[in-house]
């Protein structure tokens, strides 16, 4: 799996309007930024899109606080090695999650699509179109079609989603080639879990290594071999049971062989007796058949007589109809002159009506125009009166506006007086405050004259104090008088201001309405004064048109009175043409009546003869039933003997077939036994102690070599690790395990004794070794490596060595993403994705 493009909304610390993260063409990059800004969340978004709630449960905790729904869309490449280079198909997975409401469980939507542009490599080259490979029709990007497999195609993508989220998740896991647990133990050094492999128990490490080496397929093969062995065992039991049943049936063969000759002799005697009874029954049946034929003939004759009677009645009705029609047509022929005259009058009226109808529409238009002009003439006095009223109202409004000007002048006078009083009071307050200060200075003793500066005596100070008090009382009285005047002026100001605002608005609104009405009335008056000449012209045009509605109505009423003449004229024409034929038809009907009466008399004579012959049928039928009873008894005995003979012959043939099947069953049991043993051997070979153990033994040196190569670079070759796959128990027996032993200058000891930076280097070496081993087993470079922690535990030299290691393994991976918040580390990467946290949520920029 190679990530190409990541789009997310409301995922953890990210909100909406987050730019898409484009990784296409990025070989190695770092995610940098302060702690808590959302670096790890970008990698979590990729893994959540691929594996869902395996990444985090409950999923509600991943939704941004205060939001109801989150969405992550990831485009990636997945595929097999082709031609020695990494190549694959472009896919898109879209996962949504909505919080549940009112205590309900949240809902997940998962979709998987494949690009219609076909196979895409890291350089953007494309191969065979996906739609053609899948048998689809491959429309242009943005089309909404369905391919031949019934899959939906939209916006350049074809849906691979299953009928359920479980099916779609299984398809994604199959594309990526691993589940989330295997991913975080190999290609994803998750924050706080870089030691997820090394800190596991030996048995758990062995299971992780088994998943990396894809040994689960051998478990599946073992299960299939066991299933095949169980199937062979069941079939052996079934075949053995069938063989025992066949042996029980073969024991009855001698008895059936002796019975067959006796049954054949009895069957010969029954054949002779059956022939004799059959001849008697045949003769009686022939006699009964002849009598039944006579009875059927009698019944048919009676039905024929009834039909003849009905036909005679119908012919009589036809005769009456012809006679009535002849009478009616002869009456019409007698009125021929009258009908012809009235029909000609009707044609003349219709022609005149058509001419008048052509004048109806222009007359209607002119009449409507005359009515409109008359209304304008009649409305002139009213319009002139309304116009005069509007003009008088405008004059009244002008008088109100003059009154408003007087009030405005009064308001301005009051405003000026109020402003003057406020200014005077402010001045008086300042002067009284200054006077108070002077009095306070005199009260402090050693006072001096404020004018000449000479020292004042007691009498001088008292004199000045009295003068100051007199000035203060005068100022206070003036201030009170001003306040009293303000209490009278300010309410009057507010009253006039409020009245002016309402009155001015009302007068202005009314002036606009009246002006508009006066303008409209002026135009209408002008139009009405021009109406009399126009009315005279319309009256002249109506006279010249020559249409009179009353005369037209008389024509229509006359046509209505002659409406029935049209039908009478049609019937007269029909009578003149059909009267000769109708008289001939009456003559033919009379001949038919005579012939029907003669046939009825002859049928009555034949019916009497047939009744006499059919009377003996009941006694003959009784004799037939008696003979048939004897025949049925003979047939039943013969059939029983014949069935017994067939049964015995069939059983003797089956005994031979059973002997042949019994021999085949013995051969089949031998074959099934061999196949069962073969599948038992395969089950053991595919098991943990079989080929899986051999593959692990072969993979351990590769994993050790990969890990030690990286560990040596990070430690200047001072550390070396070893993976032990077996250990001895206290009883001396060897058991399967996966122990991690590490050698350093202090000696060789278990991984558990290391901590801090040394432990991280061991973890990093093993995890990258697992990733490279996974790539080797898959037959192509491992596409992606995520590293989400660890640099903080290293000193400067250790960080440099780790960075050198990451740079050195870049060719082994299609994409390496490293998370760090350390400036001295992020500067070492060619591409940086700088994550920032804002008031609107986290975002990022690519540098």
C-alpha positions in Angstrom: 0.0 0.0 0.0 1.5 3.3 -1.1 -0.5 6.5 0.0 -1.1 9.0 -2.7 -3.7 11.5 -1.4 -5.4 12.0 1.9 -8.6 14.1 2.5 -10.2 14.4 5.9 -13.0 16.3 7.6 -13.8 16.5 11.4 -11.3 13.8 12.2 -9.8 14.3 15.7 -8.3 17.8 15.8 -9.0 18.5 12.1 -12.2 20.4 11.0 -13.4 21.2 7.5 -11.6 23.2 4.8 -8.4 21.1 5.5 -6.3 20.9 2.3 -5.7 17.5 0.7 -2.4 15.9 1.6 -0.7 14.9 -1.7 2.0 12.3 -1.3 2.4 11.2 -4.9 6.1 11.4 -5.8 7.2 11.8 -2.2 9.8 9.2 -1.3 10.7 10.3 2.2 9.2 13.1 4.4 8.6 14.1 8.0 5.6 15.3 9.8 6.7 18.1 12.1 5.1 20.5 14.5 4.5 21.1 18.2 3.2 18.3 20.4 -0.6 18.0 20.3 -1.0 19.8 17.0 -2.2 16.7 15.0 0.9 15.0 13.5 -0.1 11.5 14.5 -3.7 12.2 13.6 -2.8 12.3 9.9 -1.3 8.8 10.1 -4.3 7.7 12.3 -6.6 9.0 9.5 -4.9 6.8 6.9 -5.0 3.7 9.1 -8.6 4.4 10.1 -9.7 4.7 6.5 -8.1 1.3 5.8 -9.0 -0.7 9.0 -11.8 1.3 10.7 -12.6 0.5 14.4 -9.6 -1.8 14.6 -7.6 1.4 14.9 -9.6 3.0 17.8 -12.7 2.1 19.7 -15.1 3.6 20.3 -15.1 5.5 17.0 -17.1 8.4 18.5 -13.9 9.6 20.2 -12.3 10.2 16.8 -15.1 12.7 15.8 -14.1 16.4 16.3 -15.7 17.8 19.4 -19.1 19.3 18.6 -19.4 17.6 15.2 -21.8 14.8 14.2 -19.9 13.2 11.3 -16.3 12.6 10.2 -15.0 11.6 6.8 -11.6 10.3 5.5 -10.8 9.6 1.9 -7.5 7.9 1.0 -6.2 7.2 -2.5 -3.4 4.6 -2.6 -1.6 2.1 -4.9 -1.7 -1.6 -4.2 -0.5 -4.5 -6.3 2.1 -7.1 -7.1 5.6 -7.0 -8.5 5.7 -6.8 -12.2 8.8 -6.7 -14.4 11.1 -6.2 -11.5 9.6 -2.9 -10.4 6.8 -1.9 -8.1 3.6 -1.4 -10.0 0.0 -1.6 -9.0 -3.5 -0.4 -9.3 -4.8 3.0 -8.0 -7.6 2.6 -5.4 -9.7 4.9 -3.3 -11.3 4.1 0.0 -13.9 6.4 1.6 -15.0 5.9 5.2 -17.6 7.9 7.0 -18.9 7.7 10.6 -21.9 9.5 12.1 -22.5 9.8 15.8 -25.7 8.0 17.1 -28.6 10.2 18.2 -30.7 9.6 21.3 -28.5 6.8 22.6 -28.4 4.9 19.3 -25.2 3.3 17.9 -23.2 5.4 15.3 -23.4 4.5 11.7 -20.5 3.7 9.3 -20.4 4.0 5.5 -17.5 2.3 3.7 -16.8 2.5 0.0 -14.0 1.1 -2.2 -13.2 2.2 -5.8 -10.6 1.4 -8.4 -9.4 4.0 -10.9 -10.7 3.7 -14.4 -7.3 4.8 -15.7 -5.9 1.3 -15.2 -2.6 0.3 -13.7 -0.5 3.2 -12.2 3.1 3.1 -11.1 5.0 5.6 -8.9 6.0 7.6 -12.0 2.3 8.1 -13.1 2.5 5.6 -16.0 -0.7 3.8 -16.9 -1.4 0.4 -18.3 -4.5 -1.5 -19.3 -7.7 0.4 -18.4 -9.4 -1.1 -15.3 -12.8 -1.0 -17.0 -11.4 -3.2 -19.9 -9.8 -5.6 -17.5 -13.0 -6.1 -15.6 -15.1 -6.5 -18.7 -16.5 -3.0 -18.3 -17.2 -0.5 -21.0 -14.9 2.2 -19.6 -16.6 5.6 -20.1 -15.0 9.0 -19.8 -14.2 10.5 -16.4 -17.3 11.8 -14.6 -19.6 9.4 -16.5 -22.2 7.5 -14.5 -22.5 4.0 -16.1 -22.4 0.3 -15.1 -19.9 -2.1 -16.4 -20.8 -5.6 -17.7 -20.3 -7.0 -14.2 -23.0 -4.7 -12.9 -20.6 -2.5 -10.9 -21.3 1.2 -10.7 -18.9 3.6 -12.5 -18.7 7.3 -11.6 -16.2 10.2 -11.8 -13.5 8.1 -13.2 -13.8 5.3 -10.6 -15.5 1.9 -10.6 -17.0 0.6 -7.4 -15.6 -2.5 -5.7 -17.8 -2.2 -2.6 -19.4 -5.3 -1.3 -23.0 -5.8 -0.3 -22.0 -5.1 3.3 -19.3 -3.2 5.3 -17.8 -6.6 6.3 -17.3 -7.6 2.7 -15.8 -4.3 1.7 -13.4 -4.4 4.7 -12.3 -7.9 3.7 -11.6 -6.6 0.2 -9.5 -3.7 1.5 -7.5 -6.0 3.9 -6.9 -8.3 1.0 -5.6 -5.4 -1.2 -3.3 -4.1 1.6 -2.1 -7.6 2.3 -2.3 -7.5 6.1 -4.6 -6.6 9.0 -4.0 -3.7 11.4 -2.3 -5.8 14.1 0.3 -7.0 11.6 0.8 -3.5 10.2 1.5 -1.9 13.7 3.9 -4.8 14.4 5.9 -4.3 11.2 5.5 -1.2 9.0 4.0 1.2 11.5 6.1 2.3 14.5 3.1 3.7 16.4 3.7 6.4 19.1 4.2 4.7 22.4 4.3 1.2 20.8 7.6 1.0 18.9 8.3 -2.0 21.2 5.0 -3.7 20.4 6.9 -6.6 18.9 9.9 -6.9 21.3 7.8 -6.6 24.5 5.4 -9.4 23.5 5.7 -12.9 24.8 7.8 -15.3 22.7 4.6 -17.1 21.6 3.1 -13.8 20.5 6.2 -12.7 18.7 6.1 -16.1 16.8 2.5 -15.4 15.8 3.4 -11.9 14.5 6.3 -13.4 12.6 3.9 -16.0 11.2 1.6 -13.3 9.9 4.5 -11.4 8.4 5.6 -14.5 6.6 2.0 -15.3 5.6 2.1 -18.7 7.3 -1.6 -18.4 7.9 -2.1 -19.9 4.4 -0.4 -23.1 5.7 -2.9 -23.1 8.5 -5.6 -22.9 5.9 -4.0 -25.6 3.9 -3.7 -27.8 7.0 -7.4 -27.2 7.8 -8.3 -28.1 4.2 -6.2 -31.3 4.5 -8.0 -32.2 7.8 -11.3 -31.5 6.1 -10.4 -33.8 3.2 -9.3 -36.5 5.6 -12.6 -36.2 7.6 -14.5 -36.3 4.3 -12.6 -39.6 3.3 -13.4 -41.1 6.7 -17.1 -40.3 6.4 -17.2 -41.7 2.9 -15.4 -44.9 4.1 -18.1 -45.4 6.8 -20.8 -44.8 4.2 -19.3 -47.3 1.8 -18.9 -49.9 4.5 -22.5 -49.5 5.7 -23.7 -49.9 2.0 -21.6 -53.1 1.5 -23.2 -54.6 4.7 -26.7 -53.8 3.4 -25.9 -55.4 0.1 -24.7 -58.6 1.8 -28.1 -58.9 3.6 -30.0 -58.6 0.3 -27.8 -61.3 -1.5 -28.9 -63.9 1.2 -32.5 -64.0 -0.3 -31.3 -65.0 -3.8 -31.9 -68.9 -3.6 -35.5 -68.4 -2.4 -36.4 -66.1 -5.3 -34.7 -68.3 -7.9 -36.9 -71.3 -6.9 -40.2 -69.3 -6.9 -39.9 -68.0 -10.5 -40.9 -71.3 -12.4 -44.1 -71.7 -10.4 -45.2 -68.1 -11.0 -44.6 -68.6 -14.8 -46.9 -71.7 -14.9 -49.8 -70.0 -13.1 -49.5 -67.0 -15.4 -50.1 -69.3 -18.5 -53.4 -70.6 -17.1 -54.5 -67.1 -16.2 -53.8 -65.9 -19.8 -56.4 -68.5 -21.3 -59.2 -67.5 -18.8 -58.6 -63.8 -19.4 -59.0 -64.2 -23.2 -62.4 -66.0 -22.8 -63.9 -63.3 -20.5 -62.6 -60.5 -22.7 -64.5 -61.9 -25.8 -67.8 -62.0 -23.8 -67.3 -58.5 -22.6 -66.5 -57.2 -26.1 -69.7 -58.6 -27.6 -71.9 -57.1 -24.9 -70.1 -53.7 -25.1 -70.7 -53.7 -28.9 -74.5 -54.2 -28.4 -74.6 -51.5 -25.7 -72.6 -49.1 -27.9 -75.2 -49.5 -30.7 -78.1 -48.8 -28.4 -76.3 -45.7 -26.9 -75.8 -44.5 -30.5 -79.5 -44.7 -31.0 -80.1 -42.8 -27.8 -77.6 -40.1 -28.8 -79.3 -39.8 -32.2 -82.6 -39.4 -30.4 -81.2 -36.6 -28.1 -79.6 -34.8 -31.1 -82.9 -35.1 -33.1 -84.8 -33.6 -30.1 -82.3 -30.8 -29.9 -82.6 -30.3 -33.7 -86.4 -30.0 -33.4 -86.0 -27.4 -30.7 -83.5 -25.5 -32.8 -86.0 -25.7 -35.8 -88.8 -24.3 -33.7 -86.5 -21.4 -32.6 -85.4 -20.8 -36.2 -89.1 -20.7 -37.2 -89.8 -18.0 -34.6 -86.8 -16.0 -35.8 -88.0 -16.2 -39.4 -91.4 -15.0 -38.3 -89.8 -12.0 -36.5 -87.8 -11.2 -39.6 -91.0 -11.2 -41.7 -92.6 -8.7 -39.2 -89.5 -6.5 -39.3 -89.5 -6.4 -43.1 -93.2 -5.5 -43.1 -92.8 -2.6 -40.6 -89.8 -1.2 -42.5 -91.7 -1.3 -45.8 -94.7 0.5 -44.2 -92.3 3.2 -42.7 -90.5 3.8 -46.0 -93.8 4.0 -48.0 -95.0 6.7 -45.6 -91.7 8.7 -46.1 -92.1 8.4 -49.9 -95.6 9.9 -49.6 -94.0 13.1 -48.0 -91.1 13.4 -50.5 -92.1 16.9 -51.8 -92.4 18.4 -48.3 -89.1 16.9 -47.0 -87.2 18.0 -50.1 -88.4 21.6 -49.8 -87.6 21.8 -46.1 -84.1 20.3 -46.7 -83.4 23.0 -49.3 -84.5 25.7 -46.8 -82.2 24.3 -44.2 -79.2 24.4 -46.6 -80.0 28.1 -47.4 -80.1 29.0 -43.7 -76.8 27.2 -43.0 -75.1 29.2 -45.8 -76.4 32.4 -44.3 -75.3 31.4 -40.8 -71.8 30.7 -42.0 -71.6 34.3 -43.5 -72.9 35.8 -40.3 -70.5 33.7 -38.1 -67.6 35.4 -40.0 -68.8 38.8 -38.7 -69.2 37.7 -35.1 -65.6 38.1 -34.0 -65.0 41.6 -35.6 -68.4 42.8 -34.3 -67.4 41.6 -30.8 -64.1 43.5 -30.9 -65.8 46.7 -32.1 -68.6 46.3 -29.4 -65.9 45.8 -26.7 -64.1 48.9 -28.0 -67.3 50.9 -28.0 -68.1 49.8 -24.4 -64.6 50.9 -23.3 -64.8 54.3 -25.0 -68.3 54.8 -23.5 -67.0 54.1 -20.1 -64.2 56.7 -20.6 -66.9 59.3 -21.7 -69.1 58.5 -18.8 -66.2 58.6 -16.3 -65.1 62.2 -17.3 -67.2 64.1 -14.7 -66.0 61.8 -11.9 -62.4 62.0 -13.0 -62.5 65.8 -13.1 -64.1 65.9 -9.6 -61.4 63.5 -8.2 -58.7 65.6 -9.8 -60.1 68.8 -8.2 -60.2 67.0 -4.8 -56.6 65.9 -5.2 -55.5 69.5 -6.0 -57.4 70.8 -3.0 -55.7 68.2 -0.8 -52.3 69.3 -2.1 -53.2 72.9 -1.1 -54.1 71.7 2.4 -50.8 69.8 2.6 -49.0 73.1 1.7 -50.7 74.8 4.6 -49.7 72.0 6.9 -46.1 72.3 5.7 -46.2 76.1 6.5 -47.4 75.2 10.1 -44.6 72.7 10.3 -42.0 75.5 9.4 -43.4 77.6 12.3 -43.0 74.8 14.7 -39.4 74.1 13.5 -38.6 77.8 14.2 -40.0 77.4 17.7 -38.0 74.2 18.3 -34.8 75.9 17.2 -35.5 78.8 19.6 -36.0 76.3 22.5 -32.9 74.4 21.5 -30.8 77.6 21.6 -32.3 78.6 25.0 -31.7 75.1 26.4 -28.1 75.1 25.2 -27.6 78.6 26.7 -29.0 77.6 30.1 -26.8 74.5 30.2 -23.7 76.5 29.3 -24.6 79.1 32.0 -25.1 76.4 34.6 -21.8 74.8 33.8 -20.1 78.2 34.1 -21.8 78.9 37.5 -20.8 75.5 38.8 -17.1 76.2 37.9 -17.3 79.7 39.5 -18.9 78.3 42.7 -16.2 75.6 43.0 -13.5 78.3 42.6 -15.3 80.5 45.2 -15.4 77.5 47.6 -11.6 77.1 47.2 -11.1 80.7 48.1 -13.3 80.4 51.2 -11.3 77.3 52.2 -8.0 79.2 51.9 -9.3 81.9 54.1 -10.4 79.3 56.7 -6.8 78.1 57.0 -5.6 81.3 58.7 -2.8 83.8 57.7 -5.0 84.9 54.8 -3.9 87.4 52.3 -5.8 89.7 50.0 -6.5 88.0 46.7 -5.8 91.3 44.8 -2.8 93.0 46.5 -1.4 90.1 48.5 -1.3 92.0 51.8 -2.0 90.2 54.9 -5.7 90.4 56.1 -6.7 90.9 59.6 -9.7 89.4 61.3 -12.1 92.1 60.1 -10.7 92.0 56.6 -11.1 88.2 56.4 -14.7 88.4 57.7 -15.5 91.1 55.2 -14.1 89.0 52.3 -15.9 85.9 53.5 -19.2 87.8 53.6 -18.6 89.1 50.1 -17.8 85.6 48.9 -21.0 84.2 50.6 -23.1 86.9 48.9 -21.5 86.1 45.5 -22.2 82.3 46.1 -25.8 82.9 47.0 -26.3 85.0 43.9 -24.7 82.3 41.7 -26.8 79.5 43.4 -30.0 81.5 42.9 -29.2 82.0 39.2 -28.4 78.3 38.9 -31.7 77.3 40.4 -33.6 79.7 38.2 -31.8 78.2 35.1 -32.7 74.7 36.3 -36.3 75.7 36.8 -36.4 77.2 33.2 -34.8 74.0 31.8 -37.6 71.9 33.5 -40.1 73.9 31.5 -38.1 74.1 28.2 -36.9 70.5 27.8 -40.4 68.8 28.0 -41.6 71.3 25.4 -38.6 70.4 23.2 -39.4 66.7 23.4 -43.1 67.3 22.7 -42.5 69.5 19.6 -39.7 67.2 18.3 -41.9 64.1 18.6 -44.9 65.9 17.0 -42.7 67.2 14.2 -41.2 63.8 13.4 -44.7 62.2 13.1 -46.3 65.1 11.3 -43.5 65.6 8.8 -43.5 61.8 7.9 -47.3 61.8 7.5 -47.3 64.9 5.4 -44.5 63.7 3.2 -46.1 60.2 2.7 -49.5 61.8 1.9 -47.9 64.3 -0.5 -46.3 61.4 -2.5 -49.6 59.5 -2.6 -51.7 62.5 -3.7 -49.1 63.7 -6.3 -49.1 60.2 -7.8 -52.9 60.1 -7.8 -53.2 63.6 -9.3 -50.8 62.7 -12.1 -52.8 59.5 -12.9 -56.1 61.4 -12.8 -54.7 64.2 -15.1 -53.8 61.5 -17.7 -57.2 59.8 -17.4 -59.1 63.2 -17.7 -57.1 64.0 -20.9 -57.9 60.5 -22.3 -61.6 60.9 -21.4 -61.8 64.3 -23.2 -60.5 62.7 -26.4 -63.1 59.8 -26.2 -66.3 61.4 -27.9 -64.7 61.6 -31.4 -63.4 58.1 -31.0 -66.9 56.9 -29.9 -68.4 58.4 -33.1 -65.9 56.6 -35.3 -66.5 53.2 -33.6 -70.3 53.7 -34.1 -69.7 54.4 -37.8 -67.6 51.2 -38.2 -70.3 49.1 -36.5 -72.9 50.4 -38.9 -70.7 49.8 -41.9 -70.0 46.2 -40.7 -73.7 45.3 -41.2 -74.1 42.7 -38.5 -77.3 42.4 -36.5 -77.2 40.0 -33.5 -81.0 39.7 -33.4 -81.2 38.7 -37.1 -78.4 36.2 -36.6 -80.3 34.7 -33.6 -83.5 34.4 -35.8 -81.4 32.4 -38.4 -80.2 30.1 -35.7 -83.7 29.5 -34.3 -85.0 28.7 -37.8 -82.2 26.2 -38.3 -83.0 24.6 -34.9 -86.7 24.2 -36.0 -85.6 22.4 -39.2 -83.0 20.1 -37.4 -85.1 16.9 -37.8 -85.4 17.5 -41.6 -81.8 16.4 -42.0 -82.6 12.9 -40.6 -85.8 12.6 -42.5 -84.0 13.5 -45.8 -81.4 10.8 -45.1 -84.1 8.2 -44.3 -86.0 9.2 -47.5 -82.9 8.7 -49.6 -82.3 5.3 -47.9 -86.0 4.3 -48.5 -85.9 5.2 -52.2 -82.8 3.0 -52.6 -83.8 0.1 -50.3 -87.5 -0.4 -50.8 -87.3 -2.8 -53.8 -84.7 -5.0 -51.9 -86.8 -5.0 -48.8 -89.8 -6.4 -50.7 -87.6 -9.1 -52.2 -86.3 -10.0 -48.8 -90.0 -10.4 -47.5 -90.7 -12.9 -50.3 -87.6 -14.9 -49.4 -88.5 -15.0 -45.7 -92.0 -16.4 -46.6 -90.4 -19.3 -48.5 -88.1 -20.1 -45.6 -91.1 -20.4 -43.2 -92.7 -23.1 -45.4 -89.5 -25.2 -45.6 -89.0 -25.0 -41.8 -92.5 -26.3 -41.1 -92.0 -29.3 -43.5 -88.7 -30.3 -41.8 -90.4 -30.2 -38.3 -93.0 -32.7 -39.4 -90.4 -35.2 -40.8 -88.3 -35.0 -37.6 -91.3 -36.0 -35.4 -91.7 -39.3 -37.3 -88.0 -40.3 -36.8 -88.1 -39.5 -33.1 -90.9 -41.9 -32.5 -88.9 -44.8 -34.1 -85.7 -44.1 -32.1 -87.6 -44.1 -28.7 -88.7 -47.7 -29.3 -85.1 -49.0 -30.0 -83.5 -47.2 -27.0 -85.9 -48.7 -24.5 -83.8 -52.0 -24.2 -80.5 -50.2 -23.3 -80.8 -50.6 -19.4 -81.0 -54.4 -19.5 -78.0 -54.7 -21.9 -75.9 -52.3 -19.7 -76.6 -54.5 -16.6 -75.2 -57.6 -18.4 -72.1 -55.5 -19.5 -71.4 -54.6 -15.8 -71.7 -58.2 -14.7 -69.2 -59.4 -17.4 -66.8 -56.5 -16.7 -66.8 -57.5 -13.0 -65.6 -61.0 -13.9 -63.1 -59.5 -16.3 -61.7 -57.2 -13.6 -61.2 -60.1 -11.3 -59.4 -62.1 -13.9 -57.2 -59.1 -14.8 -56.3 -58.5 -11.1 -55.1 -62.1 -10.7 -53.2 -61.9 -14.0 -51.6 -58.6 -13.0 -50.5 -59.9 -9.6 -48.9 -62.9 -11.2 -47.2 -60.7 -13.9 -46.0 -58.2 -11.3 -44.6 -61.1 -9.1 -42.8 -62.5 -12.1 -41.3 -59.1 -13.0 -40.3 -58.6 -9.3 -38.5 -61.9 -9.2 -36.7 -61.3 -12.5 -35.7 -57.8 -11.5 -34.4 -59.1 -8.1 -32.3 -61.8 -9.8 -30.8 -59.1 -12.1 -30.2 -56.8 -9.1 -28.3 -59.6 -7.3 -25.8 -59.7 -10.1 -25.5 -55.9 -10.0 -25.1 -56.1 -6.2 -22.2 -58.5 -6.5 -20.5 -56.1 -9.0 -21.1 -53.1 -6.7 -19.8 -55.0 -3.7 -16.5 -55.6 -5.5 -16.3 -51.9 -6.5 -17.0 -50.9 -2.8 -14.0 -53.0 -1.6 -11.8 -51.3 -4.2 -13.2 -47.9 -3.3 -12.5 -48.6 0.4 -8.9 -49.3 -0.4 -8.5 -46.1 -2.4 -10.3 -44.0 0.3 -8.0 -45.4 3.0 -4.9 -44.4 0.9 -6.3 -40.9 0.3 -7.1 -40.5 4.0 -3.6 -41.4 5.0 -2.2 -39.0 2.4 -4.3 -36.1 3.8 -3.3 -37.0 7.4 0.3 -36.7 6.3 -0.3 -33.4 4.5 -2.0 -32.0 7.7 1.0 -32.9 9.7 3.3 -31.3 7.1 1.4 -28.0 6.9 1.2 -27.8 10.8 3.3 -25.6 13.2 6.0 -28.3 13.5 6.1 -28.9 9.7 6.8 -26.6 6.8 5.9 -23.6 9.0 8.7 -24.3 11.4 11.1 -24.7 8.4 10.0 -21.4 6.9 10.5 -19.6 10.2 13.9 -21.2 10.6 14.8 -20.0 7.1 13.4 -16.5 7.8 15.1 -15.9 11.1 18.6 -15.5 9.6 17.2 -12.9 7.2 15.5 -11.0 10.0 18.6 -11.1 12.1 20.7 -9.9 9.2 18.4 -7.0 8.4 18.1 -6.0 12.0 21.8 -6.3 12.8 22.8 -4.3 9.7 20.6 -1.4 10.9 21.6 -1.9 14.6 25.3 -1.8 13.6 24.8 1.5 11.8 23.0 3.0 14.8 25.6 1.8 17.4 28.9 1.8 15.5 28.7 -2.0 15.5 28.7 -2.2 19.3 25.5 -4.1 19.5 24.3 -7.3 17.9 21.1 -9.3 18.4 20.1 -12.9 18.0 16.7 -14.6 17.7 16.4 -18.0 19.4 13.6 -20.2 18.1 13.9 -23.1 20.6 14.7 -23.5 24.2 15.0 -26.4 26.6 12.5 -27.0 29.3 13.4 -28.2 32.8 12.8 -31.7 31.6 15.3 -31.3 28.7 12.6 -31.2 26.0 12.9 -28.6 23.1 9.9 -26.2 22.7 9.2 -23.6 20.0 9.8 -19.9 21.1 11.2 -16.6 19.8 13.6 -15.1 22.3 15.5 -11.8 21.6 19.1 -11.9 22.8 21.3 -8.8 22.5 25.1 -8.6 22.7 26.9 -5.4 23.6 30.3 -4.6 25.2 29.0 -5.8 28.5 28.0 -9.2 27.2 24.9 -11.0 25.8 21.6 -10.7 27.7 17.9 -10.6 27.2 16.2 -7.6 25.5 14.2 -6.9 28.7 17.4 -5.6 30.4 17.7 -2.7 28.0 15.9 0.6 28.2 15.7 4.1 26.8 17.7 4.9 23.7 19.3 1.4 23.4 15.9 -0.3 23.6 14.5 2.1 20.9 17.4 1.3 18.6 16.8 -2.4 19.0 13.0 -1.9 18.4 13.7 0.2 15.3 16.1 -2.3 13.9 13.7 -5.2 14.5 10.7 -3.4 13.2 12.4 -2.2 10.0 13.8 -5.7 9.7 10.3 -7.1 9.9 9.1 -4.6 7.2 12.0 -5.6 4.9 11.3 -9.3 5.5 7.6 -8.7 4.7 8.7 -6.9 1.5 11.0 -9.8 0.5 8.3 -12.3 1.1 5.9 -10.3 -1.0 8.3 -10.2 -3.9 8.5 -6.4 -4.2 9.9 -3.5 -2.2 7.7 -2.7 0.9 5.7 0.3 -0.2 5.3 2.3 3.1 7.0 2.8 6.5 5.5 5.0 9.2 7.7 6.0 12.2 5.8 7.9 14.9 8.3 8.4 17.9 11.7 7.7 19.4 14.0 10.5 18.6 13.6 12.2 22.0 15.2 9.2 23.7 18.4 9.6 21.7 21.4 11.9 22.2 22.6 14.0 19.2 24.9 11.2 17.9 22.2 8.6 18.3 19.7 10.8 16.3 22.2 11.3 13.6 22.8 7.5 13.3 19.0 6.9 13.2 18.6 9.5 10.5 21.4 7.9 8.5 19.7 4.6 8.8 16.4 6.0 7.6 18.2 7.7 4.6 20.0 4.4 3.8 16.8 2.3 3.7 14.9 4.8 1.5 15.5 2.7 -1.6 13.8 -0.3 0.2 10.5 1.6 0.6 8.3 3.6 -1.8 7.2 6.0 1.0 8.7 6.8 4.4 6.8 9.1 6.8 8.5 10.1 10.0 6.9 12.2 12.8 9.1 14.6 14.9 8.8 17.8 16.8 12.6 18.4 17.0 13.9 21.1 14.7 17.4 19.5 14.4 15.7 16.3 13.1 13.1 17.8 10.7 15.8 19.8 8.8 17.4 16.6 7.7 14.4 15.6 5.5 13.9 16.8 1.9 10.1 17.2 2.3 8.4 18.5 5.4 4.7 18.5 6.3 4.4 21.2 8.9 1.3 20.8 11.1 -0.2 23.8 12.7 -3.0 24.3 15.2 -5.4 27.3 14.6 -8.6 28.5 16.2 -10.5 26.7 13.4 -8.7 23.4 14.0 -5.4 21.8 12.8 -4.1 22.2 9.3 -0.8 21.7 7.5 1.5 23.0 4.7 4.0 21.0 2.7 7.4 22.5 2.4 
